[in-house]
Amino acid sequence: MAAARQKFSSQAPPEILDEMREIARREGRQFQTVLEEAMRHYIEDKNSGNIRPEVMHHFQASVDRNERLYDLLAQ
């Protein structure tokens, strides 16, 4: 039995829609399936609490750069 579907209406920049359609075409999939997968990934990412790698890189660089200051402040 197929999962229930609910129609919705939204808008997006044409270049994003074009890229999504191209991915669907290239993979031989329906546009709505690719869109649903993208939405699921977005939700999982937002709910995971994971920090993006580039953010952690900048944080670690800051810690390394200011290590002496943090040691002095801790005293």
Buried (B, 14 or more C-beta within 10 A) or exposed (E): EEEEEEEEEEEEEEEEEEEBEEBBEEEEEEEEEBBEEEEEEEEEEEEEEEEEEEEEEEEEEEEEEEEEEEEEEEE
